[in-house]
Amino acid sequence: MNNKRKGFPPGMQQKLKINIDPDTLPPVVCAKCGWSVFIQANIIKRIDALHSPTGKPQPFIIPVLFCTRCETMFTSDNMIRIDEYQKLKKANTQ
């Protein structure tokens, strides 16, 4: 029995298509100030020629998000759902 998939070159995998309705996702806010608006920026690092696939130095771009209110960099560590933030804020005011 041949288990190879037809229509795909060797070594190429079929991409999984996932349909996600953004309206069903919980909003996230800045853990520091509770704001939900972020701006994208880039951190640029340099790849030396020795490690570069082209053999020449080249930039390595890392996209990051910053809170537009308090300018905190948004990471997976300080990402918090809005309902969790409201619970923390309420607990801290009591």
Secondary structure, DSSP 8 states (H G I E B T S, - for coil): -----TTS-TT----------GGGS--EEETTT----EEEEEEEEEE-TTT-TTSS-EEEEEEEEEETTT--EE-SSSEEEHHHHHHHHHHHH-
